[in-house]
Amino acid sequence: MTDRTTERMHRSAVRNRSFWGAFLIGMAVMAAIDEIVFHQILAWHHFYDNSTPDVALLSDGLLHAAELFALVAGFFLLLDARRRHTFWTGAAWSGFFVGLGLFQLWDGIVDHKLLSLHQIRYRVDIVPYDIAWNAAAIILLAIGIGMTVMLSRRGRPLPTAVPSQPDAV
């Protein structure tokens, strides 16, 4: 491996804990928005609608549990990056947007169409909803990917020296 290749690998946003921590948080936030707005407030669907109301409610609970687990895991990764002095704000923002967009696109294509777990709405023309849902996902994902590419080309700023502080008791 050349020095130039090694340099690119070290400055890649995707190889930073900040990216992956914020990615998990982005996925969790979008899952929470979906669950709170579409499952609870508007009551348009549940995570799994092809069974009884009890199973639908259980599926929402499992989605909520997974979302909370991803949120906590993401925060722990961000805290670890901060502890190691490798936290990179730009990588975190790009990971957050990739997480938002990827969850939304997965939900719109895989959950709605391929697996038919649920639809956005029922008893209406679904095409405008599908277009809006997936277009929003593509926009969010494009923002995240664009930020990631820009950061990888620009490179990570040099870490600033952190003055040593005595541990709090």
Residue pairs with C-beta under 8 A, 6 or more apart in sequence:
7 155
8 152
9 15
10 156
11 152
11 155
11 156
12 152
13 19
13 88
13 90
13 91
13 94
13 95
13 147
13 148
13 151
13 152
13 156
14 91
14 148
14 152
16 81
16 86
16 88
16 91
16 156
17 77
17 78
17 80
17 81
17 84
17 86
17 87
18 77
18 78
18 81
18 86
18 87
18 88
18 89
18 91
18 92
18 95
19 88
19 91
19 92
19 94
19 95
19 98
19 148
20 74
20 77
20 95
21 73
21 74
21 75
21 76
21 77
21 78
21 80
21 81
21 92
21 95
22 74
22 78
22 91
22 92
22 93
22 94
22 95
22 96
22 99
23 74
23 95
23 96
23 98
23 99
23 102
24 70
24 71
24 73
24 74
24 77
24 99
25 70
25 71
25 74
25 75
25 78
25 96
25 99
26 74
26 95
26 96
26 97
26 98
26 99
26 100
26 101
26 102
26 103
26 144
27 67
27 70
27 99
27 100
27 102
27 103
28 67
28 68
28 70
28 71
28 74
28 99
29 71
29 96
29 99
29 100
30 99
30 100
30 103
30 104
31 63
31 66
31 67
31 70
31 103
32 64
32 67
32 71
34 103
34 104
34 107
35 47
35 60
35 63
35 64
35 67
38 44
38 45
38 120
39 45
39 46
39 47
39 60
40 60
44 120
44 121
44 122
45 118
45 119
45 120
45 121
45 122
46 56
46 57
46 59
46 60
46 118
47 56
47 59
47 60
47 62
47 63
47 111
47 117
47 118
48 55
48 56
48 59
48 117
48 118
49 56
49 117
49 118
49 119
49 122
50 116
50 117
50 118
78 87
78 92
81 87
81 88
85 159
85 162
86 159
88 151
88 156
88 157
90 147
90 151
90 156
91 148
91 151
91 156
93 147
94 144
94 145
94 147
94 148
94 151
95 144
95 148
96 144
97 140
97 141
97 143
97 144
97 147
98 141
98 144
98 145
98 148
99 144
100 140
100 141
100 144
101 137
101 138
101 139
101 140
101 141
101 142
101 143
101 144
102 137
102 141
104 133
104 134
104 136
104 137
104 140
104 141
105 134
105 137
105 138
105 141
107 133
107 137
108 130
108 133
108 134
108 137
109 134
111 117
111 118
112 118
112 119
112 120
112 130
112 133
113 130
119 126
119 129
120 126
120 129
120 130
120 133
121 129
